Amino acid sequence: MADVLGNGEVSAALERLAGWSGDGQGIERSVTASSFLDGIRLVAEVAHVAENADHHPDIDIRWRTVTFRLSTHSAGGVTEKDIALAGQINELIG
């Protein structure tokens, strides 16, 4: 099982992850796409990356706004897996 990061470790990681916020329980980022279909395309791209990592975000879609939430549920908080996936999501967002 992955080790849960403390709030200080999560805060330090968030400084390197543009647009993300949260604490040791979970991190999240919302993105407003230029259209509903662009938001859905982003979700599909994230789904491929998440599947390859075997680590899946919670995703909320509200018209053009897509919110990604990350927490390693089996560990009970944020782990390095969440930080890594957040970085990959940022790469896809561009």
PyMOL commands that set and color helices and strands:
alter all, ss='L'
color gray80, all
select helices_A, chain A and resi 7-15+36-53+80-93
alter helices_A, ss='H'
color red, helices_A
select strands_A, chain A and resi 21-23+26-32+58-62+65-70
alter strands_A, ss='S'
color yellow, strands_A
deselect
rebuild
show_as cartoon
